[in-house]
Amino acid sequence: MAGTDKRKQSLYFPESMLQDIQHEAARLDRSLSWIVQRCVKIGLPEIRKLPSVNDVDEGEGGEEG
């Protein structure tokens, strides 16, 4: 089994989002970390569908000039 990376990272959420995460953590009797990790795991495929900044055409959405 590969070792688990135990480095810590601080994340800052808007107050309303943090309250939602805390509510779900309490409802599911899970840690905030577990909730965020599951959100990433579930949402990452959708996030990967979004175009990157390099994928946007030069003429789209930019200023003309």
Backbone as CSV, one residue per row, in Angstrom:
resi,resn,N_x,N_y,N_z,CA_x,CA_y,CA_z,C_x,C_y,C_z
1,MET,0.855,-1.189,0.000,0.000,0.000,0.000,0.889,1.236,0.000
2,ALA,0.602,2.177,-0.868,1.376,3.411,-0.938,1.103,4.261,0.295
3,GLY,2.116,4.996,0.735,1.949,5.860,1.901,1.017,7.020,1.589
4,THR,0.320,7.471,2.588,-0.600,8.595,2.437,0.140,9.884,2.715
5,ASP,-0.071,10.876,1.874,0.555,12.189,2.051,-0.133,12.887,3.223
6,LYS,0.602,13.181,4.273,0.021,13.762,5.482,0.262,15.269,5.590
7,ARG,0.722,15.906,4.497,0.912,17.355,4.544,-0.420,18.049,4.733
8,LYS,-0.405,19.149,5.449,-1.633,19.902,5.702,-1.692,21.118,4.798
9,GLN,-2.905,21.493,4.439,-3.138,22.657,3.593,-4.300,23.433,4.189
10,SER,-4.151,24.724,4.292,-5.250,25.562,4.782,-6.105,25.991,3.603
11,LEU,-7.402,25.885,3.776,-8.349,26.338,2.769,-9.269,27.364,3.407
12,TYR,-9.611,28.384,2.660,-10.478,29.438,3.162,-11.755,29.458,2.339
13,PHE,-12.896,29.339,3.015,-14.197,29.301,2.360,-15.010,30.514,2.781
14,PRO,-15.906,30.981,1.902,-16.847,32.016,2.330,-17.676,31.486,3.504
15,GLU,-18.099,32.378,4.365,-18.817,31.992,5.585,-20.020,31.102,5.295
16,SER,-20.817,31.453,4.292,-22.019,30.664,3.998,-21.660,29.248,3.538
17,MET,-20.598,29.116,2.752,-20.174,27.798,2.295,-19.646,26.972,3.468
18,LEU,-18.897,27.604,4.352,-18.389,26.910,5.530,-19.541,26.417,6.397
19,GLN,-20.574,27.224,6.548,-21.740,26.805,7.330,-22.425,25.594,6.688
20,ASP,-22.523,25.599,5.359,-23.108,24.452,4.656,-22.277,23.192,4.888
21,ILE,-20.965,23.318,4.807,-20.071,22.177,5.019,-20.206,21.670,6.451
22,GLN,-20.241,22.602,7.410,-20.383,22.213,8.813,-21.715,21.510,9.055
23,HIS,-22.778,22.004,8.431,-24.101,21.392,8.579,-24.085,19.955,8.055
24,GLU,-23.523,19.765,6.874,-23.473,18.422,6.293,-22.562,17.504,7.101
25,ALA,-21.462,18.032,7.621,-20.561,17.223,8.447,-21.286,16.735,9.699
26,ALA,-22.057,17.615,10.321,-22.822,17.226,11.509,-23.911,16.220,11.147
27,ARG,-24.604,16.463,10.040,-25.683,15.571,9.606,-25.166,14.165,9.329
28,LEU,-23.981,14.083,8.709,-23.410,12.786,8.344,-22.474,12.224,9.417
29,ASP,-22.272,12.978,10.494,-21.349,12.588,11.560,-19.960,12.300,10.986
30,ARG,-19.475,13.235,10.173,-18.167,13.137,9.521,-17.392,14.423,9.777
31,SER,-16.101,14.372,9.500,-15.264,15.563,9.683,-15.442,16.515,8.498
32,LEU,-15.069,17.780,8.726,-15.096,18.758,7.635,-14.179,18.294,6.506
33,SER,-13.027,17.761,6.862,-12.075,17.282,5.873,-12.690,16.195,4.993
34,TRP,-13.410,15.267,5.616,-14.030,14.181,4.863,-15.045,14.737,3.876
35,ILE,-15.847,15.705,4.333,-16.865,16.309,3.466,-16.206,16.978,2.262
36,VAL,-15.170,17.768,2.506,-14.492,18.468,1.407,-13.855,17.467,0.451
37,GLN,-13.230,16.419,0.974,-12.607,15.411,0.117,-13.642,14.719,-0.765
38,ARG,-14.806,14.399,-0.195,-15.869,13.760,-0.982,-16.398,14.720,-2.047
39,CYS,-16.536,15.995,-1.693,-16.998,16.990,-2.669,-16.044,17.063,-3.854
40,VAL,-14.765,17.056,-3.570,-13.766,17.102,-4.643,-13.863,15.839,-5.492
41,LYS,-13.943,14.689,-4.846,-14.005,13.425,-5.581,-15.242,13.365,-6.479
42,ILE,-16.373,13.825,-5.974,-17.618,13.797,-6.734,-17.624,14.878,-7.819
43,GLY,-17.105,16.061,-7.508,-17.193,17.192,-8.423,-16.078,17.312,-9.441
44,LEU,-14.945,16.657,-9.204,-13.795,16.819,-10.090,-14.084,16.469,-11.552
45,PRO,-14.819,15.401,-11.839,-15.125,15.128,-13.259,-15.862,16.286,-13.937
46,GLU,-16.766,16.956,-13.213,-17.479,18.104,-13.786,-16.537,19.290,-13.953
47,ILE,-15.664,19.504,-12.991,-14.709,20.608,-13.073,-13.772,20.412,-14.256
48,ARG,-13.381,19.175,-14.506,-12.472,18.880,-15.619,-13.105,19.157,-16.975
49,LYS,-14.433,19.217,-17.047,-15.124,19.518,-18.297,-15.060,21.005,-18.632
50,LEU,-14.766,21.862,-17.655,-14.713,23.299,-17.881,-13.492,23.647,-18.727
51,PRO,-13.636,24.605,-19.627,-12.479,24.985,-20.443,-11.441,25.712,-19.593
52,SER,-10.189,25.442,-19.882,-9.130,26.161,-19.187,-8.942,27.510,-19.861
53,VAL,-8.184,28.355,-19.227,-7.913,29.685,-19.764,-7.222,29.567,-21.127
54,ASN,-6.453,28.507,-21.331,-5.749,28.317,-22.598,-6.656,27.768,-23.693
55,ASP,-7.830,27.237,-23.318,-8.754,26.668,-24.288,-9.684,27.703,-24.904
56,VAL,-9.792,28.880,-24.304,-10.706,29.916,-24.776,-10.092,30.597,-25.989
57,ASP,-10.925,30.774,-27.030,-10.453,31.467,-28.242,-10.103,32.905,-27.889
58,GLU,-9.117,33.445,-28.580,-8.659,34.819,-28.344,-9.798,35.827,-28.494
59,GLY,-10.694,35.621,-29.462,-11.744,36.584,-29.736,-12.949,36.464,-28.806
60,GLU,-13.085,35.375,-28.103,-14.276,35.149,-27.273,-14.164,35.849,-25.930
61,GLY,-15.182,36.581,-25.583,-15.286,37.153,-24.255,-14.258,38.221,-23.924
62,GLY,-13.366,38.492,-24.802,-12.352,39.496,-24.538,-12.734,40.840,-25.099
63,GLU,-11.918,41.805,-24.767,-12.171,43.135,-25.304,-11.712,43.185,-26.757
64,GLU,-12.480,43.882,-27.581,-12.079,44.045,-28.965,-11.240,45.308,-29.093
65,GLY,-10.249,45.232,-29.961,-9.484,46.438,-30.113,-8.322,46.346,-30.947
